C-alpha cells in the first residue's frame, strides 16, 4: 500500500522503510533483505575459530580476481589479510585531508599483505551523481554511504574485479556497537537513543515509530535491545551494501555475515573497554607490529558537506527547523529525503 507519511517517518527514524508492505508511491516497491538465520551461520568460540572459518570461506574464490573495500579499521583489515596479491579500494575525501590517519593505516595494511591499493576519490559531485541510481533501485532515500560504495564498485568493475569483499557485519556479529551495548536500557530511553532523526522534529505529518520498539518491550519498562539490534539494525546496515553493489552489478561477499558467536556475548568485557574482543584478538594476530585501532565508522565528511546548508524547503518539512541542532548524518537524511521526493513528484 502507498503510505508516504509513514515511509518518510520510517526513513528518518531508521534510515530504511521498516514495513515491507508500505511504499512511497504506486509502482515503487522496496524490499528489505534479512540477514542469514542463526541456523545458517557457523558458530565460533575464539579468534582462532574466526581465522580458520574465514580462511575456509575464501577458498571458494581462489580462481576469481578479488578486491576488498579497505578502511583504516579492524574488520576490513582482517579480511584483507586473506587476499594477498589482490586489489584494495580505499575511500579518499577532500583530497586526502579528511581522516588522513585512516589512509595511512590502509596503506600499511596493503603493504603488509601485498595488496594493490587503489584510492576511490569521493567529492560532493561524486555523491550527487550516484545518488539517483541508488535511490531509484531502492525505491526509497538511502544511507549516506551508498553513493560512495557505488563509486567504489564501478571502479573495481572497470579494473576487472570479479568479487568484492567487505567486513560490514562484524560490528553486529561480534559486539562492536559498544554505545548501544554499554548498558541495559529502559524502553523509552533506548527508543530515544536509537532513533536517528526524530520524525516529529523535521516533518509536518510525522508518524510514530514506537510500534517497532514495542515488539521488543520486556519486564514492563525495559527492552530486549540485543534482539532489536539483531533484527532492526542488521536490515538497515546490510541493505545499504546490497543495494549499492547491485546497482553496479558487482558481486560482493561478507565473511563475517556467515559467522555467529557460539558463546553468549560478554557484555562485561565490552562495557570495560573491549568491544569486539574476539576481533581485537584476531587483529593482534594478523598485525602484531601495531596497536589494535579503535573502531571507526566508514568515513564520509557529511558535516563538511552540509556546513552551510539551510535545510529542506519542501512542504513535507517543518518550516521552523533549527539546522544548528542536527549533525551531518541527520542533515543528509533530510537532504536525501527531499531529493527523493523532488525526483518522484513536482511541488
LUMMARSE-76620 format. One line per field, with one value per residue (C-alpha): residue number from 1; residue in three letters; x, y, z. Coordinates in steps of 0.25 Angstrom, whole numbers, plus 5000, padded with zeros to 4 digits. Each point is the difference from the previous one (the first is absolute). Layout:
BEGIN
num <- [NUM;...]
residuo <- [Ala;...]
u <- [X;...]
v <- [Y;...]
w <- [Z;...]
This chain:
BEGIN
num <- [1;2;3;4;5;6;7;8;9;10;11;12;13;14;15;16;17;18;19;20;21;22;23;24;25;26;27;28;29;30;31;32;33;34;35;36;37;38;39;40;41;42;43;44;45;46;47;48;49;50;51;52;53;54;55;56;57;58;59;60;61;62;63;64;65;66;67;68;69;70;71;72;73;74;75;76;77;78;79;80;81;82;83;84;85;86;87;88;89;90;91;92;93;94;95;96;97;98;99;100;101;102;103;104;105;106;107;108;109;110;111;112;113;114;115;116;117;118;119;120;121;122;123;124;125;126;127;128;129;130;131;132;133;134;135;136;137;138;139;140;141;142;143;144;145;146;147;148;149;150;151;152;153;154;155;156;157;158;159;160;161;162;163;164;165;166;167;168;169;170;171;172;173;174;175;176;177;178;179;180;181;182;183;184;185;186;187;188;189;190;191;192;193;194;195;196;197;198;199;200;201;202;203;204;205;206;207;208;209;210;211;212;213;214;215;216;217;218;219;220;221;222;223;224;225;226;227;228;229;230;231;232;233;234;235;236;237;238;239;240;241;242;243;244;245;246;247;248;249;250;251;252;253;254;255;256;257;258;259;260;261;262;263;264;265;266;267;268;269;270;271;272;273;274;275;276;277;278;279;280;281;282;283;284;285;286;287;288;289;290;291;292;293;294;295;296;297;298;299;300;301;302;303;304;305;306;307;308;309;310;311;312;313;314;315;316;317;318;319;320;321;322;323;324;325;326;327;328;329;330;331;332;333;334;335;336;337;338;339;340;341;342;343;344;345;346;347]
residuo <- [Unk;Unk;Unk;Unk;Unk;Unk;Unk;Unk;Unk;Unk;Unk;Unk;Unk;Unk;Unk;Unk;Unk;Unk;Unk;Unk;Unk;Unk;Unk;Unk;Unk;Unk;Unk;Unk;Unk;Unk;Unk;Unk;Unk;Unk;Unk;Unk;Unk;Unk;Unk;Unk;Unk;Unk;Unk;Unk;Unk;Unk;Unk;Unk;Unk;Unk;Unk;Unk;Unk;Unk;Unk;Unk;Unk;Unk;Unk;Unk;Unk;Unk;Unk;Unk;Unk;Unk;Unk;Unk;Unk;Unk;Unk;Unk;Unk;Unk;Unk;Unk;Unk;Unk;Unk;Unk;Unk;Unk;Unk;Unk;Unk;Unk;Unk;Unk;Unk;Unk;Unk;Unk;Unk;Unk;Unk;Unk;Unk;Unk;Unk;Unk;Unk;Unk;Unk;Unk;Unk;Unk;Unk;Unk;Unk;Unk;Unk;Unk;Unk;Unk;Unk;Unk;Unk;Unk;Unk;Unk;Unk;Unk;Unk;Unk;Unk;Unk;Unk;Unk;Unk;Unk;Unk;Unk;Unk;Unk;Unk;Unk;Unk;Unk;Unk;Unk;Unk;Unk;Unk;Unk;Unk;Unk;Unk;Unk;Unk;Unk;Unk;Unk;Unk;Unk;Unk;Unk;Unk;Unk;Unk;Unk;Unk;Unk;Unk;Unk;Unk;Unk;Unk;Unk;Unk;Unk;Unk;Unk;Unk;Unk;Unk;Unk;Unk;Unk;Unk;Unk;Unk;Unk;Unk;Unk;Unk;Unk;Unk;Unk;Unk;Unk;Unk;Unk;Unk;Unk;Unk;Unk;Unk;Unk;Unk;Unk;Unk;Unk;Unk;Unk;Unk;Unk;Unk;Unk;Unk;Unk;Unk;Unk;Unk;Unk;Unk;Unk;Unk;Unk;Unk;Unk;Unk;Unk;Unk;Unk;Unk;Unk;Unk;Unk;Unk;Unk;Unk;Unk;Unk;Unk;Unk;Unk;Unk;Unk;Unk;Unk;Unk;Unk;Unk;Unk;Unk;Unk;Unk;Unk;Unk;Unk;Unk;Unk;Unk;Unk;Unk;Unk;Unk;Unk;Unk;Unk;Unk;Unk;Unk;Unk;Unk;Unk;Unk;Unk;Unk;Unk;Unk;Unk;Unk;Unk;Unk;Unk;Unk;Unk;Unk;Unk;Unk;Unk;Unk;Unk;Unk;Unk;Unk;Unk;Unk;Unk;Unk;Unk;Unk;Unk;Unk;Unk;Unk;Unk;Unk;Unk;Unk;Unk;Unk;Unk;Unk;Unk;Unk;Unk;Unk;Unk;Unk;Unk;Unk;Unk;Unk;Unk;Unk;Unk;Unk;Unk;Unk;Unk;Unk;Unk;Unk;Unk;Unk;Unk;Unk;Unk;Unk;Unk;Unk;Unk;Unk;Unk;Unk;Unk;Unk;Unk;Unk;Unk;Unk;Unk;Unk;Unk;Unk]
u <- [5000;5004;5003;5009;4999;5004;5012;5005;5000;5006;5011;5003;4999;5007;5007;4991;4986;4997;4986;5002;4985;5001;5006;5002;4993;4992;5009;5012;5002;5011;5005;5008;5010;5001;5014;5003;4993;5008;4998;5007;5012;5013;5002;5013;5006;5013;5009;5007;4986;4997;5013;4998;4986;5002;5012;4991;4990;5011;5003;4988;5005;5014;4999;4993;5006;4997;4999;4997;4994;5012;4998;5009;4992;5002;4989;5004;5015;4998;4992;5012;5009;4994;5002;5015;5002;4986;4995;4996;4991;5000;4992;5007;4992;5004;5013;5005;4998;4988;5004;5015;5003;4990;5007;5013;4995;4994;5014;5006;4990;5002;5015;5000;4992;5005;4987;4999;4994;4990;4994;4986;4999;4987;4995;4986;4998;5003;4990;4989;5003;4998;4988;4989;5004;5000;4987;4993;5005;4996;4987;5003;5010;5013;5012;5011;5010;4992;5005;5014;4999;4994;5012;5010;4992;5000;5015;5003;4992;5008;5012;4995;4997;4990;4997;5001;5002;4995;5000;4987;4993;5011;4994;4987;5005;5011;4996;5005;4988;5006;4992;4987;5006;5005;4988;4987;4990;4986;4990;4998;5015;5004;4990;5005;5014;4998;4992;5009;4991;4987;4989;4993;5012;5000;4987;4987;4992;5008;4996;5004;5010;4998;4993;5013;5007;4987;5003;5012;4995;5002;4998;4991;5009;5013;5003;5007;5010;5009;4989;4996;5014;5001;4987;4999;5014;5004;4990;5004;5014;5001;4990;5009;5011;4991;4993;5012;5008;4987;4999;5015;4997;5012;4999;5005;5003;5000;5007;4995;4985;5002;5005;4994;5005;4999;5000;4992;5005;5009;4993;5010;5012;4993;4996;5014;5007;5001;4989;5001;5010;5002;5002;5010;5008;5000;5004;5012;5003;5000;5007;5009;5009;4990;4989;4986;4993;4987;4987;4997;4988;5001;5006;4991;5001;4985;5003;5008;4990;4989;5007;4993;4987;4988;4991;4988;4990;4989;4986;5002;5010;4998;5003;5006;5012;5012;5011;5011;4994;5002;5013;5005;4994;4986;5002;5003;4987;4992;5007;4999;4985;4998;5007;4993;4986;5005;5004;4987;4990;4999;4996]
v <- [5000;5014;5008;5011;5006;4987;4998;5014;4998;4985;5005;5012;4991;4987;5004;4990;4996;4990;4995;4992;5003;5015;5008;5014;5000;4990;4992;5001;4989;4999;4987;4997;4989;4992;4995;4986;4992;4995;4985;5004;5006;4994;5000;5005;5001;5007;5008;4988;4994;5013;4999;4986;5002;5013;4992;4989;5010;5006;4987;5000;5013;4996;5001;5013;5014;5006;5014;5005;5012;5004;5011;5003;4991;4986;4993;5003;4999;4985;4997;5006;4990;4988;5008;5001;5005;5005;5014;5009;5012;5011;5013;5013;5013;5015;4997;4991;5011;4993;4989;4998;4990;4991;5001;4997;4988;4995;5002;4992;4988;5000;4999;4990;4990;5004;5006;5010;5012;5009;5013;5003;5015;5005;5014;5006;5000;4985;4998;5008;4993;4986;5003;4999;4986;4994;5007;4995;4986;5000;5007;5009;5010;4994;4999;5010;4989;4995;5009;4999;4984;5001;5008;4990;4989;5006;5003;4986;4994;5009;4993;4986;4996;4989;4999;5011;4997;5009;4999;5007;4989;4999;5011;4993;4986;5002;5012;5012;5009;5004;5013;4992;4988;5009;4998;4993;5010;5004;5000;5015;5003;4990;5005;5014;4995;4992;5008;5007;5012;5002;5002;5010;5009;5002;4995;5007;4987;4990;4986;4994;4988;4995;4988;4994;5002;4994;4986;5000;5005;4991;5001;5012;5011;4993;4996;4988;5009;4988;4994;5014;5002;4986;5002;5015;5005;4988;5003;5015;4998;4988;5006;5012;4991;4990;5012;5007;4988;4995;5013;4998;4986;4996;4987;5002;4991;5003;4988;5005;4999;4985;4999;5001;5000;4986;5006;5011;5014;5004;5014;5002;5000;5009;5010;5000;5004;4987;5002;4988;4993;4988;5009;5008;4987;4996;5014;4999;4986;5006;5013;4997;5012;5011;5004;4995;5012;5005;4998;5011;5000;5001;5014;5010;5015;5003;5012;5007;4997;5006;5011;5011;4993;5008;4988;4994;5009;4990;5001;4986;5006;5009;5015;5002;4990;5005;4994;5003;4989;4989;4993;4997;4986;5005;5012;4989;4993;5013;5003;4986;4999;5014;4996;4986;5008;5010;4989;4993;5011;5015;5010]
w <- [5000;4998;5013;4997;5014;5007;4990;5003;5015;4999;4992;5009;5012;4995;4987;4993;4997;5011;4995;4988;4996;5000;4988;4996;4987;4991;4991;5010;5010;5009;5005;5013;5000;5013;5005;5001;5011;5011;4995;4987;5007;5005;5015;5005;5014;4998;4991;4995;4996;4993;4993;4996;4995;4992;4993;4996;4994;4992;4993;4991;4994;4997;4985;4999;4999;5014;5006;5014;5006;5009;5011;5012;5009;5005;4993;4985;5004;5005;4987;4992;5007;4992;4987;4997;4986;4998;4999;5011;4999;5010;5000;5000;5002;4999;4993;5012;5010;5007;5010;4994;5012;4993;4987;5007;5007;4986;4994;5011;4999;4985;5001;5011;4991;4987;4994;4989;5006;4992;5005;4998;4999;5005;4999;5002;4985;5000;5011;4992;4987;5007;5009;4990;4995;5014;5004;4988;5002;5015;4997;5012;5005;5004;5011;4997;4997;4988;4989;5004;5001;4986;4995;5006;4994;4986;5001;5004;4989;4990;5006;4997;5014;5000;5015;5011;5015;5011;5015;5003;5009;5011;5009;5001;5001;5010;5009;4994;5002;5014;5001;5000;5007;5011;5010;5002;4994;5005;4989;4998;5002;4989;4990;5002;4999;4987;4991;4990;4998;5007;4990;5008;5000;4985;4993;5000;5001;5008;5003;5013;4998;5015;4994;4996;5014;5006;4994;5009;5013;5012;5015;4999;4997;4995;4986;4993;4993;4996;4992;4995;4994;4994;4993;4997;4999;4992;4989;4999;4999;4991;4991;4996;4995;4993;4992;4996;4995;4993;4992;4995;4997;5009;5008;5015;5012;5015;5007;5014;4996;4999;5014;5014;5014;5007;5014;5006;4997;5012;5003;5012;4991;4990;5011;5005;4987;4992;4989;4989;5009;4991;4988;5008;5003;4986;4995;5010;4994;4986;5002;5012;4998;5002;5011;4998;4994;5006;4993;4989;4991;4985;4997;4994;5002;5002;5010;4989;4989;5008;5008;4993;4995;5004;5001;4992;4994;4995;5007;5007;5009;5011;4998;5014;4999;5007;4992;5010;5009;4990;4997;4985;5000;5004;4989;4990;5003;4998;4987;4995;5003;4994;4987;4999;5001;4990;4990;5001;5001;4997;5010]
